């Protein structure tokens, strides 16, 4: 919780700094007029298709890497840290190292996503540092389903589609509609849309360890 608050504060500070024209980042406008990438015109349909395919491939690889991490021994330790950090520390694990590693891993995924995002929209400005973007990610996970990987993907697709529709149909109240969606999903569907699937198809959030045999208990 404290890390989240500190990150939001630092992000907001960076946003205010980048809004200054003397920082060399374009002020309010940011970086605009992206016309080509690696010599290819961004306005051509072929280039856009390649970027879209690259985004889909990056999403698939990111999902596979995250899935491998979750199912690995390190992933089990990370889940244990999430559920009982003090107990994991008392067992002798270096909790800070695991938390730092997964933080860097997520930062790499976010960096790749940003590199693919900018050429497709053609602009990047300091408003992308706004805390509302972090809140949107929380909404993605809440709508799709917490404790799963594919739930976040489903939530991202649905929420962004709803955002695109609401900004055109109800430009003055779209943000309130998005907040209402988050509240309704949290209250009525605590596990998100993934919670509607049969239990056997969902990845468990926490698995109780198997009981020790009587011999090991005696030892």
C-alpha positions as CSV (number, residue, x, y, z in Angstrom):
1,X,0.0,0.0,0.0
2,X,2.8,2.4,0.9
3,X,4.7,1.6,-2.3
4,X,1.5,2.4,-4.3
5,X,1.1,5.7,-2.6
6,X,4.8,6.6,-3.1
7,X,4.6,5.6,-6.8
8,X,1.5,7.8,-7.4
9,X,3.2,10.7,-5.7
10,X,6.3,10.4,-7.8
11,X,4.3,9.9,-11.0
12,X,2.3,13.1,-10.2
13,X,5.5,15.0,-9.5
14,X,6.9,13.9,-12.9
15,X,3.8,14.9,-14.6
16,X,4.0,18.4,-13.2
17,X,7.7,18.6,-14.1
18,X,7.2,17.5,-17.7
19,X,4.4,20.1,-18.1
20,X,7.1,22.8,-17.8
21,X,8.2,24.0,-21.2
22,X,11.8,24.4,-20.0
23,X,12.1,20.6,-19.4
24,X,12.5,20.0,-23.1
25,X,9.6,17.5,-23.4
26,X,7.2,19.7,-25.2
27,X,5.2,21.0,-22.3
28,X,1.5,20.4,-22.5
29,X,1.8,19.2,-26.1
30,X,4.5,16.6,-25.4
31,X,6.0,14.8,-28.3
32,X,3.8,14.9,-31.4
33,X,3.9,14.4,-35.2
34,X,5.3,10.9,-35.2
35,X,5.3,10.1,-38.9
36,X,7.6,7.1,-39.3
37,X,9.2,4.3,-37.5
38,X,12.4,2.6,-38.7
39,X,11.8,4.3,-42.0
40,X,8.2,3.1,-42.5
41,X,5.4,5.5,-42.8
42,X,3.0,5.3,-39.8
43,X,0.1,6.4,-42.0
44,X,0.3,3.4,-44.3
45,X,-2.1,0.6,-43.6
46,X,0.6,-2.0,-43.9
47,X,2.6,-0.3,-41.1
48,X,-0.5,-0.1,-38.9
49,X,-1.2,-3.8,-39.5
50,X,2.4,-4.7,-38.6
51,X,2.2,-2.7,-35.4
52,X,-1.1,-4.3,-34.5
53,X,0.3,-7.8,-35.0
54,X,3.4,-6.8,-33.0
55,X,1.1,-5.7,-30.2
56,X,-0.8,-9.0,-30.3
57,X,2.4,-11.0,-30.3
58,X,3.8,-8.9,-27.4
59,X,0.6,-9.5,-25.4
60,X,0.8,-13.3,-26.1
61,X,4.5,-13.4,-25.0
62,X,3.8,-11.3,-22.0
63,X,1.0,-13.6,-21.0
64,X,3.1,-16.7,-21.5
65,X,6.0,-15.2,-19.5
66,X,3.6,-14.1,-16.7
67,X,2.0,-17.6,-16.6
68,X,5.4,-19.3,-16.4
69,X,6.4,-16.9,-13.5
70,X,3.1,-17.6,-11.6
71,X,3.5,-21.4,-11.9
72,X,7.2,-21.4,-11.0
73,X,8.7,-21.7,-7.5
74,X,9.4,-18.0,-7.5
75,X,5.8,-17.4,-8.4
76,X,4.6,-19.5,-5.4
77,X,6.9,-17.5,-3.1
78,X,5.5,-14.2,-4.5
79,X,1.9,-15.4,-3.9
80,X,2.9,-16.4,-0.4
81,X,4.4,-12.9,0.1
82,X,1.1,-11.4,-1.0
83,X,-0.9,-13.5,1.4
84,X,1.5,-13.6,4.4
85,X,4.6,-11.5,4.0
86,X,5.8,-11.7,7.6
87,X,5.5,-15.5,7.6
88,X,7.5,-15.8,4.4
89,X,10.2,-13.6,5.9
90,X,10.4,-15.7,9.0
91,X,10.9,-18.8,6.8
92,X,14.1,-17.3,5.6
93,X,13.2,-15.9,2.2
94,X,14.5,-12.5,1.1
95,X,11.1,-10.9,0.6
96,X,12.6,-7.6,-0.7
97,X,14.5,-9.4,-3.5
98,X,11.4,-11.2,-4.7
99,X,9.3,-8.0,-4.6
100,X,12.0,-6.0,-6.4
101,X,12.3,-8.7,-9.1
102,X,8.6,-8.8,-9.9
103,X,8.5,-5.0,-9.8
104,X,11.2,-4.8,-12.5
105,X,9.5,-7.6,-14.5
106,X,6.2,-5.6,-14.5
107,X,8.2,-2.4,-15.4
108,X,9.7,-4.2,-18.5
109,X,6.2,-5.2,-19.6
110,X,5.0,-1.7,-19.2
111,X,7.9,-0.3,-21.1
112,X,7.3,-2.6,-24.1
113,X,3.6,-1.6,-24.0
114,X,4.5,2.1,-24.0
115,X,6.9,1.5,-27.0
116,X,4.1,-0.1,-29.0
117,X,1.5,2.5,-27.8
118,X,3.1,5.7,-28.9
119,X,3.6,4.9,-32.6
120,X,0.0,3.8,-33.0
121,X,-1.5,6.9,-31.4
122,X,1.1,9.3,-32.7
123,X,1.4,11.4,-29.6
124,X,2.7,11.2,-26.0
125,X,2.3,14.0,-23.5
126,X,2.7,14.4,-19.7
127,X,-1.0,13.7,-19.1
128,X,-0.2,10.0,-19.5
129,X,1.4,10.4,-16.0
130,X,-2.0,11.3,-14.5
131,X,-3.0,9.0,-11.6
132,X,-6.3,8.3,-13.4
133,X,-4.4,5.9,-15.8
134,X,-3.3,3.8,-12.8
135,X,-6.9,3.8,-11.6
136,X,-8.0,2.5,-15.0
137,X,-5.7,-0.4,-14.7
138,X,-7.3,-1.3,-11.4
139,X,-10.7,-1.2,-13.0
140,X,-9.5,-3.5,-15.8
141,X,-8.4,-6.1,-13.2
142,X,-11.6,-5.6,-11.2
143,X,-13.9,-6.0,-14.2
144,X,-12.0,-8.9,-15.7
145,X,-11.3,-10.8,-12.6
146,X,-8.7,-10.6,-9.8
147,X,-6.4,-13.5,-9.2
148,X,-6.2,-14.4,-12.9
149,X,-4.0,-13.4,-15.8
150,X,-6.5,-13.6,-18.7
151,X,-9.1,-11.7,-16.6
152,X,-7.0,-8.6,-16.8
153,X,-6.8,-8.9,-20.5
154,X,-10.6,-9.3,-20.8
155,X,-11.1,-6.4,-18.5
156,X,-8.7,-4.2,-20.5
157,X,-10.5,-4.9,-23.7
158,X,-14.0,-4.4,-22.3
159,X,-13.3,-1.3,-20.3
160,X,-11.4,0.4,-23.2
161,X,-14.2,-0.4,-25.6
162,X,-16.7,1.0,-23.1
163,X,-14.5,4.1,-22.7
164,X,-14.4,4.6,-26.4
165,X,-18.2,4.3,-26.7
166,X,-19.0,6.4,-23.6
167,X,-16.7,9.3,-24.6
168,X,-18.6,9.6,-27.9
169,X,-22.1,8.9,-26.7
170,X,-21.9,10.6,-23.3
171,X,-18.9,12.9,-23.3
172,X,-19.8,14.8,-20.1
173,X,-20.6,11.8,-17.9
174,X,-18.4,9.1,-19.3
175,X,-16.0,9.2,-16.3
176,X,-18.9,8.8,-13.8
177,X,-20.2,5.9,-15.9
178,X,-16.8,4.2,-15.7
179,X,-16.7,4.7,-12.0
180,X,-20.2,3.3,-11.6
181,X,-19.2,0.3,-13.6
182,X,-16.3,-0.3,-11.2
183,X,-18.5,0.0,-8.2
184,X,-21.1,-2.4,-9.6
185,X,-18.6,-5.0,-10.5
186,X,-16.9,-4.7,-7.1
187,X,-20.2,-5.1,-5.3
188,X,-22.0,-7.6,-7.5
189,X,-19.1,-9.5,-9.0
190,X,-16.2,-9.5,-6.5
191,X,-14.3,-12.0,-8.8
192,X,-15.1,-10.1,-11.9
193,X,-16.4,-11.5,-15.1
194,X,-14.0,-14.5,-14.8
195,X,-15.9,-15.4,-11.6
196,X,-18.9,-16.3,-13.8
197,X,-16.9,-19.2,-15.3
198,X,-17.0,-22.7,-13.8
199,X,-14.6,-23.0,-10.8
200,X,-12.5,-25.6,-12.5
201,X,-11.5,-23.2,-15.3
202,X,-10.3,-20.5,-13.0
203,X,-6.7,-20.3,-11.7
204,X,-7.0,-20.4,-7.9
205,X,-6.0,-17.3,-6.1
206,X,-4.6,-19.3,-3.2
207,X,-4.1,-23.0,-2.7
208,X,-3.9,-24.4,0.8
209,X,-0.7,-26.6,1.2
210,X,-1.2,-30.3,1.6
211,X,-1.1,-31.6,5.2
212,X,2.2,-33.2,6.2
213,X,2.3,-37.0,6.6
214,X,2.2,-38.3,10.2
215,X,5.9,-39.4,10.0
216,X,7.1,-35.9,9.1
217,X,4.8,-34.4,11.8
218,X,6.5,-36.6,14.3
219,X,9.9,-35.4,13.2
